[in-house]
Amino acid sequence: MKLIGTITVLLAMAAFASAGTAPVPEIDGSSAVTAVGLIAGGLLIARSRRKK
C-alpha cells in the first residue's frame, strides 16, 4: 500500500512538472489530475502508517 501511494505521488509530481504554464489563472485538466493524485497518494501513505 505504501508503494502504491509513493508511486501515485511521484506520478502526480511528474504531471505537474511537465504541465505548461497557462496565460490565465484557470484550473486546467493536468492541474486537476495532479491535485487528485497528490491527495490520493498522501492519503494512502497516511493510511498505511496509521495501521502499524
N, C-alpha and C positions, 0 to 999 in steps of 0.2 A: 504494500500500500504506500509506503514511504517512497519507493522508487517511482511509482506512477505519479505521485504528487510532485516529485522533483522534476521528472520529465515534462509534466504539464507546465510547470513554472518556466523551465528553460525554453520550451516552445513558444510560450507567450512572450517571453523577453525577446526571442528571435523575431517574432512577428512585429513587435514594437520597433526593433532596431531597423528592420527592412522597410517599414512604412515611410512613405514620403511625407513631407510637411504640407499641410493644407494651407491655402492662402487665407482662408476664413476660419474662425473658431467653431467648426462643426464637428460632430462626432461621426466619423466615417466607420465603415464596416471593420477595418482592421483594428481600429482603436477599441471598438466594442468587443471583438474577439479577444484582444489582448487583455482587456479588463476581466472578462469572464474567465479566461484561462488562469490569470493570476489569482483571482478569488478562489476558483476551484482547487488549484494547486495548494494554496495556503490552507484551505480548509482540510484537504486530505492530509497534509503534513501535520497540522494541529491535531487532527483526529487520531492519527497514528501515534503521536507522542502521548496523548492522554490515556490510551489504553494500557500503558505499561504499569 
